[in-house]
C-alpha cells in the first residue's frame, strides 16, 4: 500500500487514553521508552513525515502495551527488536518482519493497521527458542508447534500452545482446524501458499483478537472485519476469537504480572 504524506495525515480512529498529553514525541523517545535495540530512518523521510509517524507509532505501541497488559520490555522483546522506517519498501507491502536481524520494517507510507500483525511475527519468532529448545534461528513458535518439536514445560508456555491448538488443530488435536482448512482453500484458489502458513494464520488471529477488544486503535490494527480478506473468511470468526482470547490475553497478562514482580527476569 503506497504511503504518502497525505496518508500520514489521515486521522486514525482510536479511543484509548492520551498517552502523549498532546505533545510530540520522536522515534528516539520510542526506542528509549520501550527499549528497542534501535531504529533506522530512510533518507527520503522528511522531518514532517517522521514527526507524524513517530506520534502515530507511539500511540499505537502504548495501546498495544495496554491491550496486552505487559511492561515495555515485552514490546521490544528484551531489547532484541530493531525498527526501521522508510527503508527498503516493497510495492504492495506496508510492513514486514525480517527474522534475520530481528527487524520490524515499516514502509514510509505504511504501518497503518499492520503494526499488530508484524509485531506478532516478531514475538512468534522470538519466543520459539524459549518454548521449543530445538528451534532454529529462523523458526517461528507457531510452525514448531505443528512440527511437534520438544516443548519446555511451563504454565505460560502451555497457555501460548493452547492458543496455537485452538487456531490450527481440530478440538481433539488429530486434524487441521476448519479455519486452517478454509484458509488452505483460499490459497489454492489464488495459486499460492501464504494465508494457510501457521505464522500467518496466528498473526492474523492475534490482530483480529486485538481489534475485537473495547480499546480501538486503527493505526495499530484494522481491516480484520470489513476488508476483502475478512469477507473471504481469512480471519477467525467471533467464536474462535473468544476462545483464543481466553488463552492469549491471559497469557500476556500473566506474563506481565510475572515480569512486574521480577524486574530482572527476561521474557
MODA-V143492 format. One record per residue. N is the residue number from 1. RES is the residue in one small letter. BURIAL is b if it has 16 or more other C-alpha atoms within 10 Angstrom, else e. Layout:
BEGIN
<<N;RES;BURIAL> <N;RES;BURIAL>>
END
This chain:
BEGIN
<<1;x;e> <2;x;e> <3;x;b> <4;x;e> <5;x;b> <6;x;e> <7;x;e> <8;x;b> <9;x;e> <10;x;e> <11;x;e> <12;x;b> <13;x;e> <14;x;b> <15;x;e> <16;x;b> <17;x;e> <18;x;e> <19;x;e> <20;x;e> <21;x;e> <22;x;e> <23;x;e> <24;x;e> <25;x;b> <26;x;b> <27;x;b> <28;x;e> <29;x;e> <30;x;b> <31;x;b> <32;x;e> <33;x;e> <34;x;b> <35;x;b> <36;x;b> <37;x;b> <38;x;b> <39;x;b> <40;x;e> <41;x;b> <42;x;e> <43;x;e> <44;x;e> <45;x;b> <46;x;e> <47;x;e> <48;x;e> <49;x;b> <50;x;b> <51;x;b> <52;x;b> <53;x;b> <54;x;b> <55;x;b> <56;x;b> <57;x;b> <58;x;b> <59;x;b> <60;x;b> <61;x;b> <62;x;b> <63;x;b> <64;x;b> <65;x;b> <66;x;b> <67;x;b> <68;x;b> <69;x;b> <70;x;b> <71;x;b> <72;x;b> <73;x;b> <74;x;b> <75;x;b> <76;x;b> <77;x;b> <78;x;b> <79;x;b> <80;x;b> <81;x;b> <82;x;b> <83;x;b> <84;x;b> <85;x;b> <86;x;b> <87;x;b> <88;x;e> <89;x;b> <90;x;e> <91;x;e> <92;x;e> <93;x;e> <94;x;b> <95;x;b> <96;x;b> <97;x;b> <98;x;e> <99;x;b> <100;x;e> <101;x;e> <102;x;b> <103;x;b> <104;x;b> <105;x;b> <106;x;b> <107;x;b> <108;x;b> <109;x;b> <110;x;b> <111;x;b> <112;x;b> <113;x;b> <114;x;b> <115;x;b> <116;x;b> <117;x;b> <118;x;b> <119;x;b> <120;x;b> <121;x;b> <122;x;b> <123;x;b> <124;x;b> <125;x;b> <126;x;b> <127;x;b> <128;x;b> <129;x;b> <130;x;e> <131;x;b> <132;x;b> <133;x;e> <134;x;e> <135;x;b> <136;x;e> <137;x;e> <138;x;e> <139;x;b> <140;x;b> <141;x;b> <142;x;b> <143;x;b> <144;x;b> <145;x;b> <146;x;e> <147;x;e> <148;x;e> <149;x;e> <150;x;e> <151;x;b> <152;x;e> <153;x;e> <154;x;e> <155;x;e> <156;x;b> <157;x;b> <158;x;b> <159;x;b> <160;x;b> <161;x;b> <162;x;b> <163;x;b> <164;x;b> <165;x;b> <166;x;b> <167;x;b> <168;x;b> <169;x;b> <170;x;e> <171;x;e> <172;x;e> <173;x;e> <174;x;e> <175;x;e> <176;x;b> <177;x;b> <178;x;e> <179;x;b> <180;x;b> <181;x;e> <182;x;b> <183;x;b> <184;x;b> <185;x;e> <186;x;b> <187;x;b> <188;x;e> <189;x;e> <190;x;e> <191;x;e> <192;x;e> <193;x;e> <194;x;b> <195;x;b> <196;x;b> <197;x;b> <198;x;b> <199;x;b> <200;x;b> <201;x;b> <202;x;b> <203;x;b> <204;x;b> <205;x;b> <206;x;b> <207;x;b> <208;x;b> <209;x;b> <210;x;b> <211;x;b> <212;x;e> <213;x;e> <214;x;e> <215;x;b> <216;x;b> <217;x;b> <218;x;b> <219;x;b> <220;x;b> <221;x;b> <222;x;b> <223;x;b> <224;x;b> <225;x;b> <226;x;e> <227;x;e> <228;x;e> <229;x;e> <230;x;e> <231;x;e> <232;x;e> <233;x;b> <234;x;b> <235;x;b> <236;x;b> <237;x;e> <238;x;e> <239;x;e> <240;x;e> <241;x;b> <242;x;e> <243;x;e> <244;x;b> <245;x;b> <246;x;e> <247;x;b> <248;x;b> <249;x;b> <250;x;b> <251;x;b> <252;x;b> <253;x;b> <254;x;b> <255;x;b> <256;x;b> <257;x;e> <258;x;b> <259;x;b> <260;x;e> <261;x;e> <262;x;e> <263;x;e> <264;x;e> <265;x;e> <266;x;e> <267;x;e>>
END
